[in-house]
Amino acid sequence: MAPLSSPLLSIKSSQPQNQMMTLHKATPIRTVNGLRKGAVLISVITVMVIVGVLGVAVISLTQSSQQSSPSFNASSRAYYLAESGLRYAQDYYCKEGWPDGSQRTLSLENGEKIDVIREDDTFWATAIVDAGTARARVPMPLCLCGHGAGPAPVNLGSAGDFVILSKSGITNVPTSAITGDIGTSPITGAAMTALTQSQVTGNIYSVNAAGPAGRITDPTKLTSAVLAMEAAYTDAAGRPTPDFIELGAGDISGLTLTPGLYKWGTTVTVPTDVTFSGGPNDVWILQVAGTFTVGNAVAIQLEGGAQAKNIFWQVAGAITIGTTARFEGTILAKTSIAIQTGATINGRLFAQTAVTLQMNTVTKPE
């Protein structure tokens, strides 16, 4: 070991007498250093190979992750859209109703779509995304999205866009104030008399070029709305198992009506005020087989948060609302509706014959 150690020492020293020996005996040291450098080089190459392999693995894993990500995202989006469809169903059902077995399709601009159907007491929403490669079908019980007490609301469909809709005409004794769209079909716009755009905060629709100035000619919209109006009447008239039958023998004055389905096989009169008591989502449907008359200056009172949009009067006979009366709710009339002088309506007037107005205020409920 000494010959190896002395040259090391001599290298560190500067003594000339030992220089030759130092150079001679330093050769093995260079060999050792060469081996070390070779080992280092091999180590470096090994590390590079390992890193290269790991790099390929990382790239492969990244590509695999990127390839699986769209599938995961599409599935998540499908589920999210299905839940959005159920929220739409909830809102629509609470506002307009949704008959059992009916289906609606919501189409998005990017080609995706959501199909929502009611099956008995459950809504099912199916979302289809990513060119049909991912879908989700999600249920929601009807009770979670339903209205309050009483029957399901009557589905007005496209008729709900209107505040007054008639098949035989709308006549007016000026000046009335109408908030909402009005229209007649199949009769021509000429059957809307003494109505001007200044009296209507909304659109006046006609099936042809006749009618009040400023009208919009749209027979397609009107045909659809009238069909929806007729369907709504049939829906309301066909509701089974009433909660109240022949209440007050047809005279409901002074009564307080709780949410529910009411049925009369005769004429109904309201000679004095009547009250609807219930919450903001509660529903009333009143089926009247005869005529329906509200007396002069009579008020339909709402309490507890009850809303006019949730009250549906389905009447087979002629309807008369007396002078200066205050009326609440949607009238679904098989025949005519006559609103006498100064009466106010917070609701809709849907007649399968004619509507007559006399200096009235008619407001579409929200």
C-alpha positions in Angstrom: 0.0 0.0 0.0 3.0 2.3 0.6 4.0 2.7 -3.1 0.5 3.9 -3.8 0.3 6.3 -0.9 3.8 7.9 -1.4 3.1 9.1 -5.0 -0.1 10.7 -3.8 1.8 12.5 -1.2 4.5 13.4 -3.7 1.9 14.7 -6.1 0.6 17.0 -3.3 4.3 18.0 -2.5 6.6 19.8 -4.9 9.8 17.9 -4.2 11.8 17.5 -7.6 13.7 14.4 -6.5 10.6 12.3 -6.3 9.1 13.6 -9.5 10.2 10.7 -11.8 8.9 8.1 -9.4 5.8 10.1 -8.9 5.1 10.1 -12.6 6.0 6.4 -12.9 3.9 5.3 -10.0 1.0 7.6 -10.8 0.0 5.5 -13.8 -2.1 3.0 -11.7 -3.9 5.9 -10.2 -4.9 7.1 -13.7 -6.2 3.6 -14.4 -8.3 3.7 -11.2 -9.6 7.1 -12.2 -10.4 5.8 -15.6 -12.4 3.0 -14.1 -14.2 5.4 -11.9 -15.0 7.6 -14.9 -16.1 4.6 -16.8 -18.3 3.6 -13.9 -19.7 7.1 -13.8 -20.3 7.0 -17.5 -22.1 3.7 -17.2 -24.2 5.1 -14.3 -25.1 8.1 -16.4 -26.1 6.0 -19.3 -28.1 3.8 -17.0 -29.9 6.8 -15.5 -30.6 8.1 -19.0 -32.1 4.8 -20.0 -34.2 4.6 -16.8 -35.3 8.2 -17.3 -36.1 7.5 -20.9 -38.2 4.5 -20.0 -39.9 6.4 -17.3 -40.5 9.2 -19.7 -42.1 6.9 -22.2 -44.2 5.5 -19.3 -45.2 9.0 -18.2 -46.1 10.0 -21.8 -48.1 6.8 -22.2 -49.9 7.4 -18.9 -50.6 11.0 -19.8 -51.9 10.0 -23.2 -54.1 7.3 -21.6 -55.4 9.8 -19.1 -56.1 12.3 -21.8 -57.9 9.6 -23.8 -60.0 8.5 -20.9 -60.7 12.1 -19.7 -63.3 13.0 -22.5 -65.2 9.9 -21.7 -65.3 10.8 -18.0 -66.2 14.4 -18.8 -68.9 13.4 -21.2 -70.5 11.1 -18.7 -70.3 13.8 -16.0 -71.8 16.3 -18.4 -74.6 13.9 -19.3 -75.5 13.5 -15.7 -75.3 17.2 -15.1 -77.6 17.9 -18.0 -80.1 15.3 -16.9 -80.3 17.0 -13.5 -80.8 20.3 -15.4 -83.7 18.7 -17.3 -85.3 17.7 -14.0 -85.0 21.2 -12.7 -86.7 22.4 -15.9 -89.4 19.8 -15.3 -89.9 20.9 -11.7 -90.3 24.5 -12.7 -92.6 23.8 -15.7 -94.7 21.3 -13.7 -95.2 23.8 -10.8 -96.2 26.6 -13.3 -98.2 24.8 -16.0 -98.6 21.1 -15.1 -97.3 18.1 -16.9 -99.7 15.3 -18.0 -98.7 11.7 -17.3 -97.0 10.1 -20.2 -96.0 13.3 -22.0 -92.4 14.0 -23.1 -90.5 17.1 -23.9 -87.2 17.4 -25.6 -84.7 20.2 -24.9 -82.3 20.7 -27.7 -79.0 22.5 -27.2 -77.1 24.5 -29.8 -74.2 22.0 -29.8 -76.4 19.1 -30.8 -76.8 17.7 -27.3 -80.3 17.1 -26.0 -82.3 16.2 -22.9 -85.5 14.1 -23.1 -87.8 14.5 -20.1 -90.8 12.3 -19.6 -93.4 11.9 -16.8 -94.2 8.2 -16.0 -96.8 8.0 -13.3 -95.4 9.8 -10.3 -91.8 10.1 -11.5 -90.0 12.3 -13.9 -87.2 10.7 -16.0 -84.6 12.9 -17.7 -82.2 11.4 -20.3 -79.3 13.5 -21.5 -77.4 12.5 -24.6 -74.0 14.2 -25.2 -70.8 13.8 -27.2 -72.5 12.7 -30.4 -74.4 10.0 -28.6 -71.4 8.3 -26.9 -72.5 9.3 -23.4 -75.9 9.4 -21.8 -77.4 9.5 -18.3 -80.9 8.7 -17.2 -81.9 10.2 -13.9 -85.3 9.9 -12.0 -87.0 12.3 -9.7 -90.2 11.6 -7.8 -93.1 13.9 -8.7 -93.6 14.9 -5.1 -90.2 16.6 -5.0 -91.1 18.9 -7.8 -94.8 19.2 -7.3 -97.1 22.0 -6.5 -98.6 22.5 -3.0 -101.9 21.2 -1.9 -104.7 20.4 -4.3 -104.6 18.8 -7.8 -101.9 19.3 -10.3 -102.1 22.6 -12.2 -103.9 22.6 -15.6 -101.3 22.5 -18.4 -102.0 25.6 -20.5 -99.3 24.9 -23.0 -98.8 27.6 -25.6 -102.1 29.1 -24.7 -100.3 30.3 -21.5 -98.6 33.0 -23.6 -101.9 34.8 -23.9 -104.1 36.7 -21.5 -107.2 36.7 -23.8 -107.8 34.0 -26.4 -111.0 33.4 -28.4 -112.2 31.4 -31.3 -115.1 33.8 -32.3 -113.8 37.3 -31.5 -113.0 39.9 -28.9 -115.3 42.9 -28.7 -114.5 45.9 -26.5 -116.2 49.0 -25.2 -113.3 51.4 -24.8 -111.3 52.1 -22.9 -109.9 48.9 -21.5 -106.4 48.2 -20.2 -105.0 44.7 -21.1 -101.6 43.4 -20.0 -100.5 40.4 -22.0 -101.0 39.1 -25.6 -104.4 38.6 -27.1 -105.6 36.9 -30.2 -108.5 35.2 -32.1 -108.6 32.1 -34.2 -109.9 30.7 -36.5 -112.0 33.8 -36.9 -110.2 36.7 -38.6 -108.7 39.7 -36.9 -111.7 41.7 -38.0 -113.5 40.1 -35.1 -111.4 42.1 -32.6 -113.4 45.3 -32.5 -112.7 48.6 -30.7 -109.3 47.4 -29.6 -106.3 49.5 -30.2 -102.6 48.8 -29.6 -102.7 51.6 -27.0 -105.0 49.5 -24.9 -102.8 46.4 -25.0 -99.5 46.1 -23.2 -98.5 43.1 -25.3 -99.1 41.8 -28.8 -102.3 41.6 -30.8 -102.3 38.4 -32.9 -104.4 37.8 -36.0 -104.7 34.9 -38.4 -104.8 37.4 -41.4 -104.1 41.0 -42.3 -107.4 42.2 -40.8 -107.8 43.6 -37.4 -106.4 46.4 -35.2 -103.5 48.4 -36.3 -100.2 47.1 -35.1 -101.4 43.5 -35.1 -99.1 40.6 -35.8 -100.2 38.1 -38.4 -99.3 34.6 -37.1 -101.8 31.9 -37.9 -99.4 29.1 -36.8 -99.0 30.5 -33.3 -102.7 31.1 -32.9 -103.7 27.6 -34.2 -101.3 26.1 -31.7 -102.6 28.2 -28.8 -106.2 27.5 -29.5 -105.5 23.7 -29.6 -103.7 24.1 -26.3 -106.7 26.1 -24.9 -109.1 23.3 -25.9 -106.7 20.7 -24.5 -106.6 22.6 -21.2 -110.4 22.7 -21.0 -110.6 19.0 -21.6 -107.9 18.4 -19.0 -109.7 20.5 -16.4 -113.1 19.0 -17.1 -111.8 15.5 -17.0 -110.1 15.6 -13.6 -111.7 12.7 -11.5 -112.5 12.2 -7.8 -113.4 15.8 -6.7 -112.7 16.8 -3.2 -116.0 18.8 -3.0 -119.2 18.1 -4.8 -122.1 20.6 -5.2 -120.7 22.9 -2.5 -123.3 25.4 -1.3 -125.7 24.0 -3.8 -124.0 26.2 -6.4 -124.0 29.4 -4.3 -120.4 29.8 -2.9 -120.8 33.4 -1.6 -119.2 34.0 1.7 -117.3 30.7 1.6 -113.6 30.1 2.1 -112.2 27.6 -0.4 -109.2 25.5 0.5 -107.1 23.9 -2.3 -108.7 21.1 -4.1 -110.9 19.9 -7.0 -114.5 21.2 -6.9 -117.4 20.0 -9.0 -120.9 21.3 -9.7 -123.5 19.7 -12.0 -125.5 22.9 -12.0 -125.1 26.7 -12.2 -122.7 28.4 -9.9 -123.3 32.0 -8.6 -121.1 34.3 -6.4 -123.4 37.0 -5.1 -121.0 38.1 -2.4 -117.3 37.8 -1.8 -115.6 34.4 -1.7 -112.1 33.7 -0.4 -109.4 31.3 -1.7 -107.1 30.4 1.2 -103.8 28.6 0.6 -100.2 28.8 -0.1 -98.4 30.2 -3.2 -98.1 26.7 -4.8 -101.6 25.4 -3.9 -104.0 24.7 -6.7 -107.8 25.0 -7.2 -109.8 23.6 -10.1 -113.5 24.4 -10.2 -115.6 22.3 -12.6 -119.0 24.0 -13.5 -121.5 22.1 -15.7 -123.9 25.1 -16.0 -123.5 28.8 -16.2 -121.2 30.9 -13.9 -122.1 34.4 -12.6 -120.2 36.7 -10.4 -122.3 39.5 -8.9 -121.7 43.2 -9.2 -118.9 44.6 -7.0 -118.1 41.1 -5.7 -114.4 40.4 -5.0 -112.6 37.1 -5.2 -110.3 37.3 -2.2 -106.9 35.6 -2.0 -105.2 34.9 1.3 -102.3 33.0 2.7 -100.2 33.6 -0.5 -102.8 32.0 -2.9 -102.1 33.0 -6.5 -104.5 33.7 -9.3 -102.3 31.6 -11.7 -103.2 28.5 -9.7 -107.0 28.9 -9.9 -108.8 27.3 -12.8 -112.5 27.9 -13.6 -113.7 25.3 -16.1 -117.2 26.3 -17.2 -119.4 24.6 -19.7 -122.1 27.4 -19.8 -121.9 31.1 -20.4 -119.9 33.3 -18.0 -120.8 36.7 -16.7 -118.5 38.8 -14.4 -120.6 41.7 -12.9 -119.8 45.4 -13.0 -116.8 46.6 -10.9 -116.2 43.0 -9.7 -112.7 41.9 -8.9 -112.0 38.4 -10.3 -109.0 36.1 -9.9 -108.0 33.0 -11.9 -108.0 31.5 -15.4 -111.4 31.0 -17.0 -111.6 28.0 -19.4 -114.9 28.5 -21.1 -116.7 26.2 -23.5 -118.8 29.1 -24.7 -118.7 32.9 -24.0 -117.2 35.2 -21.4 -118.8 38.6 -20.8 -117.0 41.0 -18.5 -119.2 43.9 -17.6 -118.4 47.6 -17.0 -115.4 48.4 -14.8 -114.6 44.8 -13.7 -111.0 43.9 -13.2 -109.5 40.5 -14.0 -106.3 39.1 -12.6 -106.1 36.0 -14.7 -106.8 34.7 -18.3 -109.9 34.7 -20.4 -110.0 31.7 -22.7 -113.3 31.3 -24.6 -114.2 28.8 -27.3 -116.7 31.3 -28.6 -116.5 35.1 -27.8 -115.1 37.4 -25.2 -116.7 40.8 -24.6 -115.1 43.6 -22.6 -116.5 46.9 -21.3 -113.9 49.3 -20.0 -112.1 46.5 -18.1 -108.6 45.9 -16.7 -107.3 42.5 -17.6 -103.9 41.4 -16.4 -102.0 38.2 -17.1 -101.0 36.6 -13.8 -97.3 35.9 -13.1 
